[in-house]
Amino acid sequence: MTRIYKLISREAWQAAVAAGRFDGAAVDLADGFIHFSTAAQAAETGRRYFRGQKDLLVVGFEAETLGAALRWEPSRGGDLFPHLYGPLDPALAVETLTVELDAEGAPMLEALRP
């Protein structure tokens, strides 16, 4: 199984769990898909887009459980990133971790499971 991760505010994740689906954050809705990162990509994603964001979670999913709506597409630096074209079922999450920030406000995500 390939573990992929969604960085998300605690408030947005709690709303998704309560609703039984997540349609995406503002950036996801603007781009037309839900952004995910692999373990190797998550730290850079956190530094670029979530610096200083408190109450942040990283939610893990097994990529294979997301079906054909998940596509691996080139993005930053030509790396293939997982993008979900459709709603996300929060019940498919296999782990939810609270993210701590380092002294510069960057999320500390280096220890994620590949």
Secondary structure as GFF3:
##gff-version 3
##sequence-region A 1 114
A	DSSP	beta_strand	3	9	.	.	.	ID=ss1
A	DSSP	alpha_helix	10	19	.	.	.	ID=ss2
A	DSSP	alpha_helix	26	31	.	.	.	ID=ss3
A	DSSP	beta_strand	34	35	.	.	.	ID=ss4
A	DSSP	beta_strand	37	38	.	.	.	ID=ss5
A	DSSP	alpha_helix	39	49	.	.	.	ID=ss6
A	DSSP	beta_strand	56	62	.	.	.	ID=ss7
A	DSSP	three_ten_helix	63	69	.	.	.	ID=ss8
A	DSSP	beta_strand	70	74	.	.	.	ID=ss9
A	DSSP	three_ten_helix	76	78	.	.	.	ID=ss10
A	DSSP	beta_strand	80	84	.	.	.	ID=ss11
A	DSSP	three_ten_helix	90	92	.	.	.	ID=ss12
A	DSSP	beta_strand	95	98	.	.	.	ID=ss13
###
